[in-house]
Amino acid sequence: MRPHGTAIRDIRNGQNLGLRALAERAGIDRGHLSRIERGEVRNPASTTLHRIAAALKVPVDAITITEEKTT
């Protein structure tokens, strides 16, 4: 599971939430959230993604990209 930074930012903005407000709601560092949104963190802890999703009140699937494995 990889975070979809653009989706996180779009949902956050759609809910009129600032970066700081979402970080506080999710209980994570604002800088870390910013890096996730910009795509600089490719593999955050799954608990982090679950916290972000819960804070945004969306399913985790709405803010992640499932990478397909190639054989």
N, CA, C and O atoms as a CHARMM CRD file, in Angstrom:
* protein
*
  284
    1    1 MET  N      0.85000  -1.17800   0.00000 PROA 1      0.00000
    2    1 MET  CA     0.00000   0.00000   0.00000 PROA 1      0.00000
    3    1 MET  C      0.89700   1.24200   0.00000 PROA 1      0.00000
    4    1 MET  O      1.80100   1.37700   0.82500 PROA 1      0.00000
    5    2 ARG  N      0.62800   2.12500  -0.92600 PROA 2      0.00000
    6    2 ARG  CA     1.40000   3.35300  -1.04300 PROA 2      0.00000
    7    2 ARG  C      0.44700   4.53200  -0.91900 PROA 2      0.00000
    8    2 ARG  O     -0.66700   4.47600  -1.43900 PROA 2      0.00000
    9    3 PRO  N      0.85900   5.59900  -0.24000 PROA 3      0.00000
   10    3 PRO  CA    -0.04800   6.74600  -0.09700 PROA 3      0.00000
   11    3 PRO  C     -0.25700   7.46400  -1.42800 PROA 3      0.00000
   12    3 PRO  O      0.65800   7.55000  -2.24700 PROA 3      0.00000
   13    4 HSD  N     -1.43100   7.96300  -1.62900 PROA 4      0.00000
   14    4 HSD  CA    -1.75700   8.76700  -2.81300 PROA 4      0.00000
   15    4 HSD  C     -1.82600  10.21400  -2.32700 PROA 4      0.00000
   16    4 HSD  O     -2.88200  10.70900  -1.93200 PROA 4      0.00000
   17    5 GLY  N     -0.67200  10.87500  -2.36700 PROA 5      0.00000
   18    5 GLY  CA    -0.54300  12.21400  -1.80900 PROA 5      0.00000
   19    5 GLY  C     -1.51500  13.22500  -2.37100 PROA 5      0.00000
   20    5 GLY  O     -2.06700  14.04200  -1.63400 PROA 5      0.00000
   21    6 THR  N     -1.72500  13.17500  -3.67000 PROA 6      0.00000
   22    6 THR  CA    -2.64800  14.12400  -4.30000 PROA 6      0.00000
   23    6 THR  C     -4.06400  13.91500  -3.79000 PROA 6      0.00000
   24    6 THR  O     -4.78900  14.88100  -3.54900 PROA 6      0.00000
   25    7 ALA  N     -4.46100  12.65900  -3.62300 PROA 7      0.00000
   26    7 ALA  CA    -5.80400  12.37200  -3.10700 PROA 7      0.00000
   27    7 ALA  C     -5.94600  12.88100  -1.67900 PROA 7      0.00000
   28    7 ALA  O     -6.97400  13.45600  -1.32100 PROA 7      0.00000
   29    8 ILE  N     -4.92100  12.67300  -0.86600 PROA 8      0.00000
   30    8 ILE  CA    -4.97200  13.16300   0.51500 PROA 8      0.00000
   31    8 ILE  C     -5.14600  14.67500   0.51600 PROA 8      0.00000
   32    8 ILE  O     -6.00700  15.20300   1.22000 PROA 8      0.00000
   33    9 ARG  N     -4.33500  15.37200  -0.27000 PROA 9      0.00000
   34    9 ARG  CA    -4.40500  16.83300  -0.33900 PROA 9      0.00000
   35    9 ARG  C     -5.75800  17.30200  -0.86000 PROA 9      0.00000
   36    9 ARG  O     -6.33800  18.24400  -0.32100 PROA 9      0.00000
   37   10 ASP  N     -6.26300  16.65000  -1.90700 PROA 10     0.00000
   38   10 ASP  CA    -7.55300  17.05200  -2.48100 PROA 10     0.00000
   39   10 ASP  C     -8.69800  16.85700  -1.48500 PROA 10     0.00000
   40   10 ASP  O     -9.56700  17.72000  -1.35600 PROA 10     0.00000
   41   11 ILE  N     -8.69600  15.73500  -0.79100 PROA 11     0.00000
   42   11 ILE  CA    -9.74700  15.48200   0.20500 PROA 11     0.00000
   43   11 ILE  C     -9.62200  16.48200   1.34500 PROA 11     0.00000
   44   11 ILE  O    -10.61800  17.04300   1.80100 PROA 11     0.00000
   45   12 ARG  N     -8.39300  16.70100   1.80000 PROA 12     0.00000
   46   12 ARG  CA    -8.15900  17.66300   2.88800 PROA 12     0.00000
   47   12 ARG  C     -8.65300  19.04700   2.49600 PROA 12     0.00000
   48   12 ARG  O     -9.35800  19.69900   3.26600 PROA 12     0.00000
   49   13 ASN  N     -8.28600  19.49900   1.30200 PROA 13     0.00000
   50   13 ASN  CA    -8.72900  20.81500   0.83600 PROA 13     0.00000
   51   13 ASN  C    -10.23600  20.86600   0.65200 PROA 13     0.00000
   52   13 ASN  O    -10.86400  21.88300   0.94500 PROA 13     0.00000
   53   14 GLY  N    -10.82200  19.77600   0.16800 PROA 14     0.00000
   54   14 GLY  CA   -12.27300  19.70500  -0.00300 PROA 14     0.00000
   55   14 GLY  C    -13.03000  19.81100   1.31400 PROA 14     0.00000
   56   14 GLY  O    -14.18500  20.23400   1.35100 PROA 14     0.00000
   57   15 GLN  N    -12.36700  19.42600   2.38100 PROA 15     0.00000
   58   15 GLN  CA   -12.97500  19.51400   3.70400 PROA 15     0.00000
   59   15 GLN  C    -12.55800  20.80700   4.42400 PROA 15     0.00000
   60   15 GLN  O    -12.83200  20.98600   5.61100 PROA 15     0.00000
   61   16 ASN  N    -11.89500  21.69600   3.68700 PROA 16     0.00000
   62   16 ASN  CA   -11.41600  22.97100   4.24300 PROA 16     0.00000
   63   16 ASN  C    -10.54500  22.77500   5.47100 PROA 16     0.00000
   64   16 ASN  O    -10.65200  23.51000   6.45300 PROA 16     0.00000
   65   17 LEU  N     -9.67900  21.76800   5.39600 PROA 17     0.00000
   66   17 LEU  CA    -8.75300  21.48500   6.48500 PROA 17     0.00000
   67   17 LEU  C     -7.36100  21.93500   6.08700 PROA 17     0.00000
   68   17 LEU  O     -6.90900  21.66000   4.97500 PROA 17     0.00000
   69   18 GLY  N     -6.69000  22.61500   6.97600 PROA 18     0.00000
   70   18 GLY  CA    -5.29700  22.94400   6.74300 PROA 18     0.00000
   71   18 GLY  C     -4.42600  21.74200   7.06500 PROA 18     0.00000
   72   18 GLY  O     -4.86700  20.78400   7.70000 PROA 18     0.00000
   73   19 LEU  N     -3.20900  21.81100   6.62400 PROA 19     0.00000
   74   19 LEU  CA    -2.25500  20.73400   6.87100 PROA 19     0.00000
   75   19 LEU  C     -2.07900  20.51000   8.37100 PROA 19     0.00000
   76   19 LEU  O     -2.08200  19.37200   8.84100 PROA 19     0.00000
   77   20 ARG  N     -1.92600  21.59000   9.11000 PROA 20     0.00000
   78   20 ARG  CA    -1.74800  21.49500  10.56100 PROA 20     0.00000
   79   20 ARG  C     -2.95800  20.84200  11.23000 PROA 20     0.00000
   80   20 ARG  O     -2.80200  19.99800  12.11300 PROA 20     0.00000
   81   21 ALA  N     -4.16300  21.23300  10.81100 PROA 21     0.00000
   82   21 ALA  CA    -5.38000  20.68600  11.41400 PROA 21     0.00000
   83   21 ALA  C     -5.48200  19.18100  11.17100 PROA 21     0.00000
   84   21 ALA  O     -5.82600  18.42500  12.07900 PROA 21     0.00000
   85   22 LEU  N     -5.18200  18.74800   9.94800 PROA 22     0.00000
   86   22 LEU  CA    -5.24900  17.31300   9.66300 PROA 22     0.00000
   87   22 LEU  C     -4.17900  16.56200  10.45000 PROA 22     0.00000
   88   22 LEU  O     -4.44700  15.49300  10.99800 PROA 22     0.00000
   89   23 ALA  N     -2.99300  17.10800  10.50800 PROA 23     0.00000
   90   23 ALA  CA    -1.91600  16.45700  11.25400 PROA 23     0.00000
   91   23 ALA  C     -2.30600  16.30000  12.72600 PROA 23     0.00000
   92   23 ALA  O     -2.07300  15.24900  13.32300 PROA 23     0.00000
   93   24 GLU  N     -2.89100  17.33000  13.30100 PROA 24     0.00000
   94   24 GLU  CA    -3.32300  17.26000  14.69300 PROA 24     0.00000
   95   24 GLU  C     -4.42500  16.22200  14.88000 PROA 24     0.00000
   96   24 GLU  O     -4.39900  15.44300  15.83300 PROA 24     0.00000
   97   25 ARG  N     -5.39100  16.21700  13.96600 PROA 25     0.00000
   98   25 ARG  CA    -6.48000  15.22700  14.03600 PROA 25     0.00000
   99   25 ARG  C     -5.95500  13.80600  13.94400 PROA 25     0.00000
  100   25 ARG  O     -6.41700  12.90600  14.64600 PROA 25     0.00000
  101   26 ALA  N     -4.97400  13.62300  13.06000 PROA 26     0.00000
  102   26 ALA  CA    -4.43400  12.28000  12.82300 PROA 26     0.00000
  103   26 ALA  C     -3.37500  11.89900  13.85400 PROA 26     0.00000
  104   26 ALA  O     -2.99900  10.73100  13.95600 PROA 26     0.00000
  105   27 GLY  N     -2.90100  12.86500  14.60800 PROA 27     0.00000
  106   27 GLY  CA    -1.87800  12.58100  15.60900 PROA 27     0.00000
  107   27 GLY  C     -0.52000  12.28400  15.01000 PROA 27     0.00000
  108   27 GLY  O      0.24200  11.47400  15.53800 PROA 27     0.00000
  109   28 ILE  N     -0.21700  12.95900  13.88000 PROA 28     0.00000
  110   28 ILE  CA     1.09200  12.76000  13.24800 PROA 28     0.00000
  111   28 ILE  C      1.77200  14.11500  13.05700 PROA 28     0.00000
  112   28 ILE  O      1.13600  15.16400  13.15600 PROA 28     0.00000
  113   29 ASP  N      3.05800  14.07100  12.78600 PROA 29     0.00000
  114   29 ASP  CA     3.84000  15.27800  12.58500 PROA 29     0.00000
  115   29 ASP  C      3.43000  15.98500  11.28800 PROA 29     0.00000
  116   29 ASP  O      3.25300  15.34500  10.25200 PROA 29     0.00000
  117   30 ARG  N      3.28400  17.30200  11.36000 PROA 30     0.00000
  118   30 ARG  CA     2.86300  18.07800  10.18800 PROA 30     0.00000
  119   30 ARG  C      3.85400  17.94600   9.03700 PROA 30     0.00000
  120   30 ARG  O      3.44800  17.82800   7.88100 PROA 30     0.00000
  121   31 GLY  N      5.14300  17.96500   9.34200 PROA 31     0.00000
  122   31 GLY  CA     6.15500  17.82000   8.29800 PROA 31     0.00000
  123   31 GLY  C      6.07500  16.46900   7.61200 PROA 31     0.00000
  124   31 GLY  O      6.24500  16.36500   6.39700 PROA 31     0.00000
  125   32 HSD  N      5.81300  15.43300   8.40200 PROA 32     0.00000
  126   32 HSD  CA     5.68700  14.08300   7.83600 PROA 32     0.00000
  127   32 HSD  C      4.47500  14.02100   6.91400 PROA 32     0.00000
  128   32 HSD  O      4.55200  13.45300   5.82500 PROA 32     0.00000
  129   33 LEU  N      3.35800  14.60200   7.34500 PROA 33     0.00000
  130   33 LEU  CA     2.16700  14.63300   6.50300 PROA 33     0.00000
  131   33 LEU  C      2.43900  15.38900   5.21300 PROA 33     0.00000
  132   33 LEU  O      2.01600  14.95800   4.14000 PROA 33     0.00000
  133   34 SER  N      3.12900  16.49200   5.30700 PROA 34     0.00000
  134   34 SER  CA     3.46800  17.27600   4.12200 PROA 34     0.00000
  135   34 SER  C      4.30800  16.45700   3.14800 PROA 34     0.00000
  136   34 SER  O      4.07000  16.49100   1.94100 PROA 34     0.00000
  137   35 ARG  N      5.28400  15.72500   3.66300 PROA 35     0.00000
  138   35 ARG  CA     6.12100  14.88100   2.79900 PROA 35     0.00000
  139   35 ARG  C      5.30700  13.76000   2.16000 PROA 35     0.00000
  140   35 ARG  O      5.54900  13.39900   1.00900 PROA 35     0.00000
  141   36 ILE  N      4.34600  13.20900   2.89800 PROA 36     0.00000
  142   36 ILE  CA     3.46900  12.17000   2.33000 PROA 36     0.00000
  143   36 ILE  C      2.66500  12.76400   1.18000 PROA 36     0.00000
  144   36 ILE  O      2.57300  12.15800   0.11300 PROA 36     0.00000
  145   37 GLU  N      2.08400  13.94100   1.38600 PROA 37     0.00000
  146   37 GLU  CA     1.28900  14.57600   0.32700 PROA 37     0.00000
  147   37 GLU  C      2.12800  14.88300  -0.91100 PROA 37     0.00000
  148   37 GLU  O      1.63100  14.78400  -2.03200 PROA 37     0.00000
  149   38 ARG  N      3.37600  15.24900  -0.72300 PROA 38     0.00000
  150   38 ARG  CA     4.25100  15.58100  -1.85500 PROA 38     0.00000
  151   38 ARG  C      4.86200  14.35400  -2.51900 PROA 38     0.00000
  152   38 ARG  O      5.56700  14.47600  -3.52100 PROA 38     0.00000
  153   39 GLY  N      4.59600  13.16800  -1.96300 PROA 39     0.00000
  154   39 GLY  CA     5.10600  11.93800  -2.55900 PROA 39     0.00000
  155   39 GLY  C      6.53000  11.61000  -2.16700 PROA 39     0.00000
  156   39 GLY  O      7.15700  10.75000  -2.78600 PROA 39     0.00000
  157   40 GLU  N      7.05300  12.27300  -1.15500 PROA 40     0.00000
  158   40 GLU  CA     8.42500  12.03100  -0.71800 PROA 40     0.00000
  159   40 GLU  C      8.53300  10.83000   0.22100 PROA 40     0.00000
  160   40 GLU  O      9.62500  10.30200   0.42900 PROA 40     0.00000
  161   41 VAL  N      7.41800  10.40300   0.78100 PROA 41     0.00000
  162   41 VAL  CA     7.38900   9.21700   1.64500 PROA 41     0.00000
  163   41 VAL  C      6.56200   8.17000   0.91400 PROA 41     0.00000
  164   41 VAL  O      5.34500   8.29900   0.78500 PROA 41     0.00000
  165   42 ARG  N      7.22900   7.14700   0.44600 PROA 42     0.00000
  166   42 ARG  CA     6.53500   6.13700  -0.35800 PROA 42     0.00000
  167   42 ARG  C      5.96400   4.99500   0.46800 PROA 42     0.00000
  168   42 ARG  O      5.00200   4.35400   0.04400 PROA 42     0.00000
  169   43 ASN  N      6.53200   4.73000   1.62800 PROA 43     0.00000
  170   43 ASN  CA     6.07500   3.59600   2.43000 PROA 43     0.00000
  171   43 ASN  C      5.91500   3.97700   3.89700 PROA 43     0.00000
  172   43 ASN  O      6.66900   3.49800   4.74400 PROA 43     0.00000
  173   44 PRO  N      4.95100   4.82700   4.20700 PROA 44     0.00000
  174   44 PRO  CA     4.73200   5.14500   5.61900 PROA 44     0.00000
  175   44 PRO  C      4.11800   3.93600   6.33500 PROA 44     0.00000
  176   44 PRO  O      3.60400   3.01800   5.69700 PROA 44     0.00000
  177   45 ALA  N      4.17800   3.95200   7.63200 PROA 45     0.00000
  178   45 ALA  CA     3.57300   2.86700   8.40900 PROA 45     0.00000
  179   45 ALA  C      2.08000   2.79300   8.09500 PROA 45     0.00000
  180   45 ALA  O      1.43000   3.81600   7.87700 PROA 45     0.00000
  181   46 SER  N      1.55300   1.58700   8.07700 PROA 46     0.00000
  182   46 SER  CA     0.13000   1.43100   7.77300 PROA 46     0.00000
  183   46 SER  C     -0.72500   2.13500   8.83000 PROA 46     0.00000
  184   46 SER  O     -1.81400   2.62000   8.52300 PROA 46     0.00000
  185   47 THR  N     -0.23700   2.19300  10.06600 PROA 47     0.00000
  186   47 THR  CA    -0.99500   2.90400  11.10100 PROA 47     0.00000
  187   47 THR  C     -1.10900   4.38900  10.76400 PROA 47     0.00000
  188   47 THR  O     -2.12500   5.01800  11.06000 PROA 47     0.00000
  189   48 THR  N     -0.07700   4.94600  10.15100 PROA 48     0.00000
  190   48 THR  CA    -0.11600   6.35300   9.74700 PROA 48     0.00000
  191   48 THR  C     -1.20700   6.57000   8.70600 PROA 48     0.00000
  192   48 THR  O     -1.97600   7.52700   8.79700 PROA 48     0.00000
  193   49 LEU  N     -1.27400   5.68200   7.71800 PROA 49     0.00000
  194   49 LEU  CA    -2.30000   5.80200   6.68400 PROA 49     0.00000
  195   49 LEU  C     -3.69500   5.63000   7.27500 PROA 49     0.00000
  196   49 LEU  O     -4.63000   6.32300   6.87400 PROA 49     0.00000
  197   50 HSD  N     -3.83500   4.72200   8.21200 PROA 50     0.00000
  198   50 HSD  CA    -5.13700   4.51800   8.85900 PROA 50     0.00000
  199   50 HSD  C     -5.53500   5.74000   9.67900 PROA 50     0.00000
  200   50 HSD  O     -6.71100   6.10300   9.71600 PROA 50     0.00000
  201   51 ARG  N     -4.57700   6.37300  10.32900 PROA 51     0.00000
  202   51 ARG  CA    -4.86900   7.58400  11.10200 PROA 51     0.00000
  203   51 ARG  C     -5.30700   8.73000  10.19000 PROA 51     0.00000
  204   51 ARG  O     -6.24600   9.46200  10.50300 PROA 51     0.00000
  205   52 ILE  N     -4.61500   8.87400   9.05900 PROA 52     0.00000
  206   52 ILE  CA    -4.98200   9.93300   8.10700 PROA 52     0.00000
  207   52 ILE  C     -6.39000   9.68500   7.57600 PROA 52     0.00000
  208   52 ILE  O     -7.21600  10.59700   7.53700 PROA 52     0.00000
  209   53 ALA  N     -6.66000   8.44800   7.16700 PROA 53     0.00000
  210   53 ALA  CA    -7.98400   8.10600   6.63900 PROA 53     0.00000
  211   53 ALA  C     -9.07300   8.36100   7.67600 PROA 53     0.00000
  212   53 ALA  O    -10.12200   8.92000   7.35800 PROA 53     0.00000
  213   54 ALA  N     -8.82100   7.95400   8.90500 PROA 54     0.00000
  214   54 ALA  CA    -9.81400   8.16400   9.96600 PROA 54     0.00000
  215   54 ALA  C    -10.04000   9.65300  10.20700 PROA 54     0.00000
  216   54 ALA  O    -11.17400  10.08600  10.40800 PROA 54     0.00000
  217   55 ALA  N     -8.97500  10.42600  10.18600 PROA 55     0.00000
  218   55 ALA  CA    -9.09600  11.86800  10.40700 PROA 55     0.00000
  219   55 ALA  C     -9.87900  12.53800   9.27400 PROA 55     0.00000
  220   55 ALA  O    -10.59400  13.51500   9.49800 PROA 55     0.00000
  221   56 LEU  N     -9.73800  12.00600   8.06500 PROA 56     0.00000
  222   56 LEU  CA   -10.47400  12.54000   6.91600 PROA 56     0.00000
  223   56 LEU  C    -11.86500  11.92000   6.78500 PROA 56     0.00000
  224   56 LEU  O    -12.68400  12.38300   5.99100 PROA 56     0.00000
  225   57 LYS  N    -12.12800  10.86900   7.56900 PROA 57     0.00000
  226   57 LYS  CA   -13.40000  10.14600   7.53200 PROA 57     0.00000
  227   57 LYS  C    -13.65900   9.52000   6.16000 PROA 57     0.00000
  228   57 LYS  O    -14.75300   9.60300   5.60200 PROA 57     0.00000
  229   58 VAL  N    -12.59800   8.88800   5.64400 PROA 58     0.00000
  230   58 VAL  CA   -12.69000   8.17200   4.36600 PROA 58     0.00000
  231   58 VAL  C    -12.05300   6.79900   4.54800 PROA 58     0.00000
  232   58 VAL  O    -11.26200   6.60500   5.47100 PROA 58     0.00000
  233   59 PRO  N    -12.38500   5.84000   3.67900 PROA 59     0.00000
  234   59 PRO  CA   -11.71600   4.54400   3.76100 PROA 59     0.00000
  235   59 PRO  C    -10.24800   4.67600   3.34200 PROA 59     0.00000
  236   59 PRO  O     -9.89700   5.56700   2.56900 PROA 59     0.00000
  237   60 VAL  N     -9.41400   3.80400   3.84400 PROA 60     0.00000
  238   60 VAL  CA    -7.98400   3.83800   3.51300 PROA 60     0.00000
  239   60 VAL  C     -7.77500   3.73200   2.00700 PROA 60     0.00000
  240   60 VAL  O     -6.85000   4.33300   1.46200 PROA 60     0.00000
  241   61 ASP  N     -8.63100   2.97000   1.33800 PROA 61     0.00000
  242   61 ASP  CA    -8.51300   2.81900  -0.12000 PROA 61     0.00000
  243   61 ASP  C     -8.61500   4.15200  -0.85500 PROA 61     0.00000
  244   61 ASP  O     -8.09400   4.28300  -1.96300 PROA 61     0.00000
  245   62 ALA  N     -9.27400   5.13800  -0.26200 PROA 62     0.00000
  246   62 ALA  CA    -9.43400   6.44000  -0.91100 PROA 62     0.00000
  247   62 ALA  C     -8.14100   7.24800  -0.92700 PROA 62     0.00000
  248   62 ALA  O     -8.01200   8.20100  -1.69600 PROA 62     0.00000
  249   63 ILE  N     -7.18300   6.86900  -0.08000 PROA 63     0.00000
  250   63 ILE  CA    -5.94700   7.65700   0.00500 PROA 63     0.00000
  251   63 ILE  C     -4.69900   6.83200  -0.28800 PROA 63     0.00000
  252   63 ILE  O     -3.58200   7.27100  -0.01500 PROA 63     0.00000
  253   64 THR  N     -4.88900   5.63500  -0.84500 PROA 64     0.00000
  254   64 THR  CA    -3.74400   4.78100  -1.15800 PROA 64     0.00000
  255   64 THR  C     -3.79500   4.28800  -2.58800 PROA 64     0.00000
  256   64 THR  O     -4.83200   4.29800  -3.25100 PROA 64     0.00000
  257   65 ILE  N     -2.64600   3.86300  -3.02500 PROA 65     0.00000
  258   65 ILE  CA    -2.50000   3.23700  -4.34000 PROA 65     0.00000
  259   65 ILE  C     -2.02800   1.82200  -4.08100 PROA 65     0.00000
  260   65 ILE  O     -1.03700   1.61500  -3.38000 PROA 65     0.00000
  261   66 THR  N     -2.71400   0.86100  -4.62900 PROA 66     0.00000
  262   66 THR  CA    -2.27900  -0.52800  -4.50000 PROA 66     0.00000
  263   66 THR  C     -1.38200  -0.83600  -5.68000 PROA 66     0.00000
  264   66 THR  O     -1.79500  -0.78000  -6.83900 PROA 66     0.00000
  265   67 GLU  N     -0.15900  -1.15800  -5.35900 PROA 67     0.00000
  266   67 GLU  CA     0.78700  -1.46800  -6.43400 PROA 67     0.00000
  267   67 GLU  C      0.61200  -2.90100  -6.86200 PROA 67     0.00000
  268   67 GLU  O      0.54300  -3.81200  -6.03700 PROA 67     0.00000
  269   68 GLU  N      0.54100  -3.08600  -8.15200 PROA 68     0.00000
  270   68 GLU  CA     0.40500  -4.42800  -8.67800 PROA 68     0.00000
  271   68 GLU  C      1.78700  -5.06300  -8.75800 PROA 68     0.00000
  272   68 GLU  O      2.75700  -4.43400  -9.18200 PROA 68     0.00000
  273   69 LYS  N      1.85000  -6.31200  -8.34500 PROA 69     0.00000
  274   69 LYS  CA     3.10700  -7.02700  -8.40500 PROA 69     0.00000
  275   69 LYS  C      3.26400  -7.62700  -9.79700 PROA 69     0.00000
  276   69 LYS  O      2.32200  -8.18700 -10.35700 PROA 69     0.00000
  277   70 THR  N      4.46600  -7.50100 -10.34400 PROA 70     0.00000
  278   70 THR  CA     4.73200  -8.08900 -11.63900 PROA 70     0.00000
  279   70 THR  C      5.46500  -9.40700 -11.44400 PROA 70     0.00000
  280   70 THR  O      6.26700  -9.56000 -10.52300 PROA 70     0.00000
  281   71 THR  N      5.18200 -10.33100 -12.30500 PROA 71     0.00000
  282   71 THR  CA     5.82000 -11.63800 -12.17800 PROA 71     0.00000
  283   71 THR  C      6.82000 -11.85600 -13.26700 PROA 71     0.00000
  284   71 THR  O      7.45700 -12.90800 -13.31900 PROA 71     0.00000
